[in-house]
């Protein structure tokens, strides 16, 4: 009898596995960027000294000091990019580099440093939220593309 019960258990388990829904990404799924706090993101911008390489017109950060490492001015970028674009630029600076703008090092990689060992996910969320709120000051125009 024990053998029959054991066989029944194996057959039942096999049927259950065969009928279990398959795992995978649901159709139409898209990453939902978490809500952040722009004020905390501005604090992160200051904490990581992003102003050393990036000017933000209309903000009172020190002027960029890293002459050979200057990145794009950021005040125009908020409405131009999705949150995932900013996150990728911070997490994986080599993913998209505009050639001929001075953002590449001699080896072709981005001059943007990695903050992956020092920035928390929460700080990244807030920083991206801050970047998304940036708009050029009145009368300065706009039109920057890429990074």
FENWORA-V33569 format. One line per field, one symbol per residue. phi: phi as a letter, one per 40 degrees, with the letter a starting at -180 (. if undefined). burial: b if it has 24 or more other C-alpha atoms within 12 Angstrom, else e. A space follows every 10 residues. Layout:
phi = ???
burial = ???
//
This chain:
phi = .ccccccccc cccccccccc ccciccdgca cccccbbccc ccccdcdcfc ccbbcbdgbb cdcdbcdcbc cccbcccdcc bcdccccccc cbdccbbccg bgcbcdcgcc ccccbccbcc ccccdccccd dcccacddgc gahcbga
burial = eeeeeeeeee eeeeeeeeee eeeeeeeeee eeeeebebee bbebbbebeb bbbbbbbeee eeeeeeeebb bbbbbbbbbb bebbbbbbbb bebeebbeee eebbeeeeeb bbbebeeeee eebbbbbbbb bbbbbbeeee eeeeebb
//
